[in-house]
């Protein structure tokens, strides 16, 4: 048995949720995947997986082995990436956690250029708004907005993105165009946005110089996705406060119109964050550099 290969196959079975999906991802015959995992269990003399006809699940021994083995595999990958030709041509898999909006509007459209530059890299995007445990979920890095709370992560600030408050021309024809926050607070509806980390509805935060205001507009529509909030505003369902890069394509198309422009929220910092034990990875280093370059050059994310 090739123990290192068996460990990699076992990890992929766990991550994909089944033998067939792991075989497809690894481009291996399913019987080979099954035999490698069985051989690993025989070598360790423990059962790693409970199998049913519909799914596989880790045993307690399997969960402990998966956690330790994936860290070992990551360290081996980093060791290979840190020597020789890997510094020039990094290779291997890179797992990145990112919000759906950043993935759709910024990363994915530009990713072909990155992969052309580094053809031996494979990028796996974990897309969602929940805060993942980078170490526990075996994620190499994440792109996060806001101030950071986890001091155990290494962070590189890549941008400070401005906010914009806007509504559709149709909505403004029906409700009037507010010139001040007081106008906005009287007779206007917001798009309710449910924050994933707190379960609360986001407030509308405005700033002008040293003045700070927080408004809670009534809403008739509540969503839990930032891009859906922008789409709802385009449909005339209310006022939305969102990051400028998300709204700008719709502003350019005439679907949204900025309002109370002299009042805006404080710019939102964005960072690439990664666990401290992965800072030597060549593939991680080139990705972080590329993301910083991308944000600096992207027409909707670079500083105004």
C-alpha positions as a printed NumPy array, in Angstrom:
array([[  0.   ,   0.   ,   0.   ],
       [  1.157,   3.527,  -0.855],
       [  0.3  ,   5.023,   2.546],
       [  0.647,   8.638,   1.399],
       [ -1.681,   8.025,  -1.55 ],
       [ -4.126,   6.21 ,   0.719],
       [ -4.162,   9.174,   3.119],
       [ -4.886,  11.571,   0.246],
       [ -7.656,   9.338,  -1.083],
       [ -9.199,   8.968,   2.381],
       [ -9.173,  12.761,   2.825],
       [-10.889,  13.264,  -0.526],
       [-13.574,  10.687,   0.327],
       [-14.305,  12.607,   3.528],
       [-14.334,  16.003,   1.817],
       [-16.493,  14.907,  -1.124],
       [-18.867,  12.836,   0.999],
       [-18.555,   9.561,  -0.865],
       [-16.362,   7.101,  -2.765],
       [-17.837,   7.816,  -6.197],
       [-17.368,  11.572,  -5.936],
       [-13.834,  11.087,  -4.632],
       [-13.041,   8.766,  -7.528],
       [-14.34 ,  11.335, -10.023],
       [-12.351,  14.141,  -8.381],
       [ -9.165,  12.051,  -8.336],
       [ -9.762,  10.565, -11.798],
       [ -9.394,   7.083, -10.333],
       [-11.553,   3.946, -10.645],
       [-13.992,   3.652,  -7.755],
       [-12.733,   0.144,  -6.797],
       [ -9.219,   1.566,  -6.448],
       [-10.466,   4.256,  -4.088],
       [-12.343,   1.687,  -2.028],
       [ -9.343,  -0.68 ,  -1.833],
       [ -6.985,   2.102,  -0.74 ],
       [ -9.27 ,   3.164,   2.101],
       [ -9.789,  -0.448,   3.154],
       [ -6.014,  -1.022,   3.095],
       [ -5.487,   2.078,   5.219],
       [ -8.033,   0.838,   7.757],
       [ -6.346,  -2.566,   7.814],
       [ -2.947,  -0.956,   8.323],
       [ -4.246,   1.183,  11.191],
       [ -6.452,  -1.632,  12.542],
       [ -9.365,   0.761,  13.057],
       [-12.517,   1.588,  11.143],
       [-12.261,   5.125,   9.757],
       [-15.615,   5.338,   7.979],
       [-19.121,   4.06 ,   8.562],
       [-20.586,   3.19 ,   5.174],
       [-24.226,   3.019,   4.124],
       [-25.757,   2.721,   0.679],
       [-26.325,   6.487,   0.583],
       [-23.412,   8.127,   2.388],
       [-20.256,   7.708,   4.41 ],
       [-19.608,   9.167,   7.85 ],
       [-16.467,   9.451,   9.947],
       [-16.079,   7.305,  13.014],
       [-14.551,   8.944,  16.07 ],
       [-11.188,   7.389,  15.16 ],
       [-11.676,   8.509,  11.581],
       [-12.372,  12.099,  12.597],
       [ -9.191,  12.231,  14.67 ],
       [ -7.162,  10.617,  11.886],
       [ -8.614,  12.97 ,   9.25 ],
       [ -7.724,  16.064,  11.274],
       [ -4.13 ,  14.958,  11.877],
       [ -3.537,  13.519,   8.407],
       [ -4.814,  16.569,   6.514],
       [ -2.492,  18.783,   8.512],
       [  0.386,  16.435,   7.73 ],
       [ -0.512,  16.408,   4.033],
       [ -0.687,  20.2  ,   3.995],
       [  2.736,  20.414,   5.606],
       [  4.163,  17.999,   3.047],
       [  2.646,  20.037,   0.213],
       [  4.096,  23.21 ,   1.68 ],
       [  7.503,  21.568,   2.028],
       [  7.468,  20.602,  -1.642],
       [  6.215,  24.053,  -2.633],
       [  8.961,  25.81 ,  -0.692],
       [ 11.913,  24.219,  -2.479],
       [ 13.255,  23.937,  -5.985],
       [ 11.189,  24.791,  -9.026],
       [  7.982,  25.103,  -6.993],
       [  8.946,  28.658,  -6.065],
       [  8.693,  29.576,  -9.737],
       [  5.923,  27.129, -10.677],
       [  3.825,  26.464,  -7.565],
       [  1.617,  23.429,  -7.786],
       [ -1.137,  21.701,  -5.887],
       [ -4.598,  22.462,  -4.562],
       [ -5.552,  25.777,  -3.007],
       [ -8.809,  25.999,  -1.021],
       [-10.246,  29.515,  -0.742],
       [-13.312,  30.687,   1.183],
       [-15.068,  33.712,  -0.313],
       [-18.508,  35.307,  -0.433],
       [-20.719,  34.574,  -3.428],
       [-20.671,  38.216,  -4.539],
       [-16.873,  38.48 ,  -4.565],
       [-16.636,  35.127,  -6.317],
       [-19.14 ,  36.065,  -9.026],
       [-18.104,  39.679,  -9.617],
       [-14.377,  39.758,  -8.925],
       [-12.579,  36.413,  -8.579],
       [-14.171,  34.085, -11.131],
       [-14.079,  36.494, -14.105],
       [-10.341,  37.037, -13.537],
       [ -9.386,  33.501, -12.457],
       [ -8.514,  32.272, -15.98 ],
       [ -5.612,  34.733, -16.034],
       [ -4.324,  33.458, -12.696],
       [ -4.55 ,  29.804, -13.737],
       [ -2.847,  30.597, -17.046],
       [ -0.004,  32.167, -15.072],
       [  0.208,  29.141, -12.736],
       [ -0.997,  26.122, -14.751],
       [ -0.064,  23.563, -12.067],
       [ -2.394,  25.067,  -9.459],
       [ -5.948,  23.924,  -8.762],
       [ -8.256,  26.397,  -7.006],
       [-11.258,  25.198,  -4.993],
       [-13.658,  27.961,  -3.968],
       [-15.838,  27.504,  -0.9  ],
       [-18.568,  30.06 ,  -1.554],
       [-20.831,  31.409,   1.178],
       [-21.325,  34.135,   3.749],
       [-20.741,  32.098,   6.926],
       [-17.441,  32.453,   8.795],
       [-15.555,  29.186,   8.409],
       [-12.913,  27.697,  10.696],
       [ -9.904,  27.802,   8.381],
       [ -7.947,  25.15 ,  10.282],
       [-10.888,  22.912,  11.147],
       [-12.35 ,  23.107,   7.631],
       [ -8.905,  22.706,   6.023],
       [ -9.173,  25.992,   4.102],
       [ -5.952,  27.668,   2.967],
       [ -7.22 ,  31.247,   3.031],
       [-10.327,  33.404,   3.058],
       [-11.247,  36.863,   1.818],
       [-13.131,  38.691,   4.554],
       [-14.66 ,  42.109,   4.914],
       [-14.758,  44.092,   8.167],
       [-12.463,  44.346,  11.145],
       [-10.838,  41.058,  12.113],
       [-11.583,  39.416,  15.44 ],
       [ -9.432,  36.258,  15.222],
       [ -5.911,  37.249,  16.284],
       [ -4.54 ,  33.777,  15.469],
       [ -4.782,  34.421,  11.72 ],
       [ -2.274,  36.15 ,   9.498],
       [ -3.979,  38.969,   7.577],
       [ -3.073,  41.114,   4.595],
       [ -5.24 ,  44.141,   3.95 ],
       [ -6.033,  44.328,   0.247],
       [ -8.652,  47.084,  -0.022],
       [-10.991,  49.527,   1.682],
       [-14.252,  49.51 ,  -0.219],
       [-16.747,  52.393,  -0.082],
       [-20.482,  52.106,   0.52 ],
       [-23.285,  53.664,  -1.486],
       [-26.943,  54.195,  -0.654],
       [-29.25 ,  53.921,  -3.633],
       [-32.655,  53.044,  -4.997],
       [-34.193,  52.449,  -8.404],
       [-35.464,  55.404, -10.476],
       [-38.951,  53.859, -10.357],
       [-38.898,  53.69 ,  -6.553],
       [-37.729,  57.318,  -6.341],
       [-40.505,  58.462,  -8.686],
       [-43.046,  56.85 ,  -6.383],
       [-41.544,  57.876,  -3.04 ],
       [-39.47 ,  60.951,  -3.823],
       [-35.697,  61.417,  -3.829],
       [-34.37 ,  62.039,  -0.306],
       [-31.759,  64.788,   0.011],
       [-30.952,  64.278,   3.71 ],
       [-31.06 ,  61.447,   6.272],
       [-34.17 ,  63.08 ,   7.758],
       [-35.886,  62.798,   4.377],
       [-34.819,  59.163,   4.176],
       [-36.205,  58.406,   7.64 ],
       [-39.653,  59.725,   6.648],
       [-41.737,  57.576,   4.339],
       [-39.05 ,  55.351,   2.838],
       [-38.634,  51.57 ,   2.878],
       [-35.356,  49.709,   3.046],
       [-34.356,  46.302,   1.744],
       [-34.015,  44.175,   4.878],
       [-30.702,  42.304,   4.927],
       [-30.265,  39.544,   7.503],
       [-26.667,  39.377,   8.753],
       [-25.312,  35.823,   8.68 ],
       [-23.023,  36.165,  11.709],
       [-25.583,  37.714,  14.078],
       [-29.023,  36.917,  12.696],
       [-29.933,  40.613,  12.96 ],
       [-31.232,  42.937,  10.261],
       [-28.514,  45.321,   9.097],
       [-28.901,  48.995,   9.89 ],
       [-28.292,  51.827,   7.452],
       [-25.183,  53.64 ,   8.695],
       [-24.371,  57.131,   7.445],
       [-21.384,  59.38 ,   8.079],
       [-20.447,  62.942,   7.142],
       [-17.258,  64.249,   8.659],
       [-17.49 ,  63.551,  12.381],
       [-21.259,  63.02 ,  12.277],
       [-22.591,  59.468,  12.52 ],
       [-26.198,  58.361,  12.063],
       [-27.874,  54.956,  12.214],
       [-31.26 ,  54.452,  10.562],
       [-33.598,  51.492,  10.788],
       [-35.901,  51.772,   7.797],
       [-39.035,  49.631,   7.743],
       [-38.816,  46.87 ,   5.176],
       [-41.317,  44.853,   3.191],
       [-38.72 ,  42.442,   1.818],
       [-36.097,  40.58 ,   3.874],
       [-33.191,  38.673,   2.29 ],
       [-30.077,  36.949,   3.613],
       [-27.862,  37.471,   0.565],
       [-26.135,  40.756,  -0.279],
       [-26.513,  40.37 ,  -4.029],
       [-30.213,  39.571,  -3.599],
       [-30.608,  42.851,  -1.698],
       [-29.18 ,  44.75 ,  -4.681],
       [-31.486,  42.892,  -7.081],
       [-34.461,  43.723,  -4.841],
       [-33.52 ,  47.393,  -4.922],
       [-33.27 ,  47.277,  -8.736],
       [-36.824,  45.903,  -8.746],
       [-38.035,  49.008,  -6.886],
       [-38.664,  47.301,  -3.54 ],
       [-36.781,  49.823,  -1.41 ],
       [-33.568,  51.615,  -0.539],
       [-30.376,  49.582,  -0.247],
       [-27.011,  50.413,   1.285],
       [-24.37 ,  48.215,  -0.26 ],
       [-20.723,  48.197,  -1.239],
       [-20.107,  50.413,  -4.234],
       [-18.564,  47.657,  -6.331],
       [-21.792,  45.651,  -6.073],
       [-24.019,  48.556,  -7.079],
       [-21.833,  50.195,  -9.725],
       [-22.798,  47.953, -12.678],
       [-26.464,  48.67 , -11.944],
       [-25.777,  52.397, -11.529],
       [-23.978,  52.397, -14.891],
       [-26.975,  50.628, -16.445],
       [-29.438,  53.162, -14.99 ],
       [-31.133,  50.586, -12.767],
       [-30.008,  52.234,  -9.518],
       [-29.469,  55.851,  -8.54 ],
       [-27.248,  56.997,  -5.625],
       [-29.01 ,  59.094,  -2.962],
       [-27.884,  61.174,   0.043],
       [-24.435,  61.135,  -1.552],
       [-22.943,  63.555,   0.974],
       [-23.537,  60.893,   3.621],
       [-21.812,  57.519,   3.366],
       [-20.685,  54.707,   5.629],
       [-17.049,  54.293,   6.619],
       [-15.146,  52.239,   4.002],
       [-15.12 ,  48.506,   4.721],
       [-11.649,  46.96 ,   4.987],
       [-11.025,  43.67 ,   3.191],
       [ -8.304,  41.188,   4.089],
       [ -6.918,  37.895,   2.879],
       [ -6.524,  35.787,   6.019],
       [ -4.794,  32.456,   6.507],
       [ -3.569,  30.261,   9.383],
       [ -0.117,  31.031,  10.726],
       [  1.206,  27.565,   9.901],
       [  0.592,  28.082,   6.16 ],
       [  2.597,  31.245,   5.605],
       [  5.442,  29.403,   3.787],
       [  3.268,  27.945,   1.037],
       [  4.399,  29.101,  -2.399],
       [  0.943,  28.573,  -3.891],
       [ -0.671,  30.581,  -1.109],
       [  1.858,  33.379,  -1.486],
       [  1.245,  33.804,  -5.235],
       [ -2.525,  33.724,  -4.726],
       [ -2.443,  36.387,  -2.005],
       [ -0.239,  38.595,  -4.19 ],
       [ -2.601,  38.101,  -7.128],
       [ -5.709,  38.954,  -5.089],
       [ -4.076,  42.158,  -3.815],
       [ -3.166,  43.069,  -7.395],
       [ -6.672,  42.227,  -8.586],
       [ -8.364,  44.461,  -6.02 ],
       [ -5.961,  47.303,  -6.8  ],
       [ -6.708,  47.129, -10.544],
       [-10.377,  46.084, -10.679],
       [-12.536,  49.008, -11.886],
       [-15.182,  48.433,  -9.203],
       [-12.916,  47.691,  -6.222],
       [ -9.95 ,  50.033,  -6.578],
       [ -9.995,  53.243,  -4.513],
       [-11.886,  56.105,  -6.139]])
